[in-house]
Structure formats: C-alpha cells, structure tokens
Amino acid sequence: MHDEQRYQGLLEHLTERLGPVRSVEPARSERGNRGYDLAFYSQAEPPITTVVSNGLRFQQVAAIRPEELVCSLLPDQQHLARHLVDSIASLIIRHKQGMEYGSVFHNDRPIIEETEITGVVGQVSPLFGRDFDLFPNADAATLQLITLVPITTPEVAFIQAEGADKLFEVFYLNRTNILDVGRRSAV
C-alpha cells in the first residue's frame, strides 16, 4: 500500500480534534532538511494550541508502528510546544529509536527556562479522546500519535516508581493544568 493511501484522511483526523491548521513550518530550511514538518493547530474552546510533527513516520526509526508527535499547550506557549516536538523528534531521528507510551525524556535541568519542566512523557492523549491516538483506528492502525506532556523531576521519579498511568490519575485528581508549563509539580 502506498503511503498516500495509508495516510489518506490523516489531515481530517487531526483537524476534527485539534482545530484548523494555522501554519506549517517546512522540514527544509537554510540549515537543510530535518525530516519532518511542524504543523500548528489551534482551537478556541477550550483555548489550546497544538504542534504536530509531520514526516517522522517516514524516517528509519525502530518503533512499534510509524509515529508522529503531538504537544498541546496554552495558546501563548505555542513556541514551547514547537520546541518540545522539534527537540524530541530530532532525538528520535538521531538515535533511530521511537517512543512508546510511558517513555520519558528527562534532563537534569529545566528544558524550558523559568519553569520546573525537566522532561516529557509520551502518552495517549489526555485531551482528545481514545480514538485520537491510533490512525485510522485501533483495529487497523497504520500510525501512532504520541502526545508529549511536559513533566517535572518529581513527576519523573513518580513515573519510575508508579508508572505513567498513575501520574495521569494524580493529574486528574489534582486538576493539574497539563497545558501550562508554568505549573508546579503535581507530586
């Protein structure tokens, strides 16, 4: 099956949940070709901006299935969502190793200045419903969408001890605004 056919309907799948595409930052620039575009989506209610990689699925990467990365934050933090998707996608390509749900990328220092955010966890979307993450659907998935959620060092330690799903239970119980990188740690 050709790639055009395998991914037919992907744009509609994304815009239906993320809102309209506002802009695209192409893979090619004066620095060369990074291997993926960055697509910027937004919706008014609730106010969310989302950045999605587009092209990571075509790279030579060891993964359960071809994947793209998604990061949703508050509208005024779009540049930070872009930074996170671009940084993690470039690491995936460099190391030729994709992400799985529950995977953590962690740094010793904050990865976003003036915040407590030191990493991201790859997870099923906590925002866009169960049918968002596998395209076209769970029975015939040809693409996995992995949502990057910014996390703090104590949250990384919590994931290592209890697992990512337990952290998302804590987020839910504490009503943690995971769209805001300025938030305090939930644990």
N, C-alpha and C positions, 0 to 999 in steps of 0.2 A: 504494500500500500504506500502510495506517495505521501510525503509529508503534508502536502497541501490538503489531501483528503483526510489524513489522520487528525489534523487540527482544524478542520472546517467547523466553524461555529464557535471557535475559541473567543474571538472578539465579543460576540454576542453574550457568551457565558460570563465574561468579565464585566462588560458594561451593564448587564442586567443587575449585577450585585454591587459593583463599585461606583457606578455612575459613569458619566461620559468621559471619554479621553480628552484631557485638556491640552496635552502636548506630548511629544516624543523626543527624547534625546537619542540621536542615532548612535549606533555602535562605532561608526567610522568618524574619526576626527583627525586633526593635525598630528596627534600622537600615534595614530594607527587604528587598528580595529580591535576592540576589546572583546568582541564575540557575542555581544547582546546589546539590544536597545534598552532604554529605560522608558516605560510608558507611565504617564502621570494621569491619575483619575481623581475625581472628587465628587462628593455628594453634599447636598445642603443639609439634609436632616437624616440622621444626626450629622453634624459637620465633621467630615472625615476626608483626609487626603490619603491616597494610596499610590505607592510606586510599585510597579511590577517589572521584573526582568522579562525580556522577550528575545529569546535566542539561546538562552542557556541550555535548553532542551536539545539543541543540535551539537553541543560540544561533546568531546570524548571524555566522559566523566562516568566513573563507576557509581551507579545508583540503582535502586530498586526499579524505577522507571524514569523516563525523562522528566525533568522537573524545571519549574520556574519559581522564583522567589517573590514574595509579596510582603510589603510592610505598610501598615496603616497607622497614621498618627494624626494629631490635631492639625488643622489647616495651616497654622503658622509654623509648623515643624516639617513641612514638606521637604525642605532641603536636608533635614536629618534622616528622613525615611529614604531619600535618594542615596545619601551617604552609606546607610546601612546595607541597602540592597546591593549597591555597587561594590562595596568592600567585601561582602560575603560572597557574592558571585565571582569576583576576581580570585578570592582564596580557593573557591571550589574548582575553578579552572586551573589555577596554578598547581593545586595538589591532586587534580584529577579524581576527586572524591566528592560525591554529592552528599546531601544531608538526608537524615531520616527524622521522623517526628521524635521529639525529645532530644535531638542533638543540640549541643551547646557550643558556641564560640565564645570564649572568655578571654579577657585581658586583665593584667594586674592593676591597670589604671583605668580611669574612666575613658570610654571611647567617644563620649560626647562631652565636650568641655562644660564645666559648671553644673554637672549632674552627677548622680550616683550610678549611672548606667555603665557597666563594665563588660557587657556581653549581650548576646541574643540567644534565644531558644527557638528552634524550629518546631512549629506546632500546627495542628489542624486549625483552621480559622475559628477564633472565638467570637467573631463578629458576623460572618456572612453565611452561616448555616452549614449543615453537614454535607450538602450536595455541592459545595463550592470547591472542595479540595481535590477531587478526582474528576478529570475531564475525559470523555464526555459524561461518564457516570461510574459508579463503583463496580458495576458488572463488566464494563469494557474499557477500563481506564487506560488511556494512552499517554496521559500527562498527570503529574502530581504537582499541585500548587502548595508550596510550603510557606507558611506565614512566619515571618520573623518578628518576635516580640522582644523588645528591649528589657533587659533584666539587670539587677544589681548583684554585687558579690554575695551578700547573704542569700539571695534567691538562687544563685548558682549552687551554693552549698546545700540549700534545701532540696534542689533537684537531685543532687548527687546522693542525698540521704533518703529522699522520699519519692522521687520521680516527678517528671514534668506535670503529669495529670493532677497530682496532689497540689502543686503550686497553683495551678489554674483554679482549683477548688478554693484555695486561700484567696486568690484574686477575687473570685466571685463573692465569697463570704464577707470580705473586707470592702467590697465595692471599689476595688482598685481601678483607677482610670489608666488602663494599659496603653491608651492613646497619647499619654502625656509623659515625655521623657524627663520632665522636671519633677516627677512624683518621687516620694520617699519609698524605701523598700517596704514590701508588704509583710516581710518576716523579720 
